[in-house]
Structure formats: structure tokens, C-alpha cells
Amino acid sequence: MITIHRKLVVDDQGQPQEVIIPWEEYREIVELMGLDLDAEAIADLEEAEQDRKAGNEEAFSDIESV
């Protein structure tokens, strides 16, 4: 589980407007969410999901062979 050390920025009425988080925590969130993937990587993941749903076991490698 990730811990986020955040600073809340509020307006004059005390309403939350922005959140500031440390750069490294931001990068970890981006990586965990897959927001750093390029179009080719996303297409590969979508294809793998389709293969999994279709039961196409030949599209995958055994963990021992990796």
C-alpha cells in the first residue's frame, strides 16, 4: 500500500482547491495506474486481455520459461 504525504491548498473560504504531493510519490502513482505506458504497451496489454478471455493459452509463456 502506498502512503501519500499530501499538502492541501485551500482558498480564502477554506475550501480545498489543490493537493501537493512529493514528486516520487506522484511517479509511483503514475506507474501503478499505468499512466506512463505508451500506445504500443497499452495495445499489447489489451491483446493479452483478449487472449486470456478467449482462453488462448498458446499466447502466454509458462513462468518457468521467463
URCORVEN-V992035 format. One record per backbone hydrogen bond with DSSP energy under -0.5 kcal/mol. NH is the residue of the N-H (numbers start at 0). CO is the residue of the C=O. E is the energy in kcal/mol with one decimal. If there is no record, write none. Layout:
nh/co/e
NH/CO/E
NH/CO/E
This chain:
nh/co/e
3/1/-0.5
4/2/-0.6
5/3/-1.0
6/19/-2.5
8/17/-2.9
9/7/-0.5
10/14/-2.1
13/10/-2.1
16/8/-3.3
17/8/-1.6
19/6/-2.9
21/4/-0.7
25/21/-2.2
26/22/-2.6
27/23/-1.9
28/24/-2.1
29/25/-2.6
30/26/-2.3
31/27/-2.7
32/28/-2.2
33/29/-0.6
33/30/-0.9
34/29/-2.1
35/29/-0.7
36/33/-1.3
41/37/-2.2
42/38/-2.3
43/39/-2.3
44/40/-2.2
45/41/-2.3
46/42/-2.4
47/43/-2.3
48/44/-2.2
49/45/-2.1
50/46/-2.5
51/47/-2.5
52/48/-2.6
53/49/-2.0
54/50/-0.6
54/51/-1.0
55/50/-2.7
56/54/-1.8
58/55/-1.4
59/56/-1.5
64/61/-1.2
65/62/-1.2
